[in-house]
Amino acid sequence: MHLDRILHQRRHKWKVGFWLAAILLIGCGLFSLSVGEIWLKPWQPFGELEKQLLWQLRMPRLVAAMAIGAALAASGAVLQVLLGNPLAEPGVLGISGGASLALVLLLFLLPSVPGPWLTMLVAMAGALIFTLLLVGLARIRKVSTARLLLIGVALGILSGAVVTWAFYFSDDLNLRQLMYWLMGSVAGVTWAQLSVLIILFPALIWLCTRGRQLDILMLGEIHARQLGLDVAALRWRLILIIALLVGTSVAMAGVIGFIGLVIPHLLRLALGAENRYLLPLSACFGALLLAVSDVLARVLLPAAELPVGVVTTTLGAPVFIWMLLRSQVE
């Protein structure tokens, strides 16, 4: 009876979390559509200029911010289980850097502006190569979690260095695109680029429904196999989906870090580590965090707009340092 009450209280806390995320997402979405040099009220009729502002500029960037935030947060939560490291995150592990590096190579091989589907495929390939490299090292060489983290950081620095080198050999168009990917921004996202959401949304929903299997995997691979879970197949599927989500996110908005680190960790501290609830709620709060960061990027400076990657890094870096110190104490 006592156990039933505890389980009921836990489920109630997760339900409250989902309701809170839904309310905040609606409020943030309406505010994001309203705020700007010209204030709009989306629920009222307006003229041609306001229509263009709403449907061609603000709506695409809001949809992109929420989709990318959800994808990165859910990917981070799954990576932390796969690698057994609470500091794992696509940006910290260099997976986003691998996607941006692949896009840089594409720019040099195809100087004309590539289409959204080609950029997505190339970014996905870069993210997949870096993910396989990390997971392979973790399994074959039995690298400790601390060293694996350092290897990921080094891969991220390496990809950043190659991108920086590329600045010196770029013309004006490529230079602008490189800056866009390096700093992270949803300002230039168009409806044509959002066509990749046809792939992203089903992949994200599939990832968010793997919570029960990840809960079993957290018991250990031997116990998971005894319970009937095909660990190898699940691991490969998750790696492919994470590479797809991260590659798509980088192709749309560049490298945006720390979303996958901050959200899952804070939710675990507040609500618990049950992945069947944690994954979808991480996606909801990841969407909320990136949408809020995008609003801050637009309003913090009166005469300019910050890249949203700068805002998320400013928020996430202190959390990352705190987690490093906390894990060292433990």
Salt bridges, closest charged atoms under 4 A:
GLU221 OE2 - ARG139 NH1 3.41
GLU221 OE1 - ARG225 NH2 3.21
GLU221 OE2 - ARG235 NH2 2.52
GLU274 OE1 - ARG276 NH2 3.56
ASP294 OD1 - ARG61 NH2 2.71
ASP294 OD2 - ARG298 NH1 3.81
GLU305 OE2 - ARG61 NH2 2.77
GLU330 OE2 - ARG326 NH2 3.65
